[in-house]
Amino acid sequence: MRAAWVPRLGALAVLAACAQWGMADTAAVSGSWIAETDGVRVAVPGRDTHSRPLAPGPGVPARAQISQVGWQYATPPGTAYQAWLCHPQRCMRLGSSRGRSEALAGLSASEPLTFRFRLGAGSRPAQISELQVFVDYRRPVEAKAQKTVGQ
């Protein structure tokens, strides 16, 4: 009888640990938004080409702050280029066509992002497609009013 009870207790402990891990993860992120746009044609080496803005939907709170961004895009094989993901306040260099970063953390999550591409010297024009961003954000913690005792 004891042998049947011990595995159940172990399963409950695993479930409780998973629930706590999941709750901790949700507490860190208040929300997220995803946007995509048409591709861009990068034609002139050394000249920057910008995507259309990738904007959040109407439900993102005005004071929300980026906690993490993810991105992905597709390029033809063998294309030499540089890429950035830009917020109105700053850009971050992208080391690959897919990834996640906290480099824009703390900036407004209600602002649009854009991709910026630069074709490498001697490269042929290329179509960069399937541009997507994934933004996780936090709502800032509101300061609580303090009670004054005795006055």
Buried (B, 14 or more C-beta within 10 A) or exposed (E): EEEEEEEEEEEEEEEEEEEEEEEEEEEEEBBBBEBEBEBBEBEEBEEEBEBEBBBBEEEBBEEBBBBBBBBBBEBEEEBBBBBBBBBEEEBBEBEEBEEEBEBBBEBBBBBBBBBBBBBEEEBEEBEBBEBBBBBBBBBEEEEEEEEEEEE
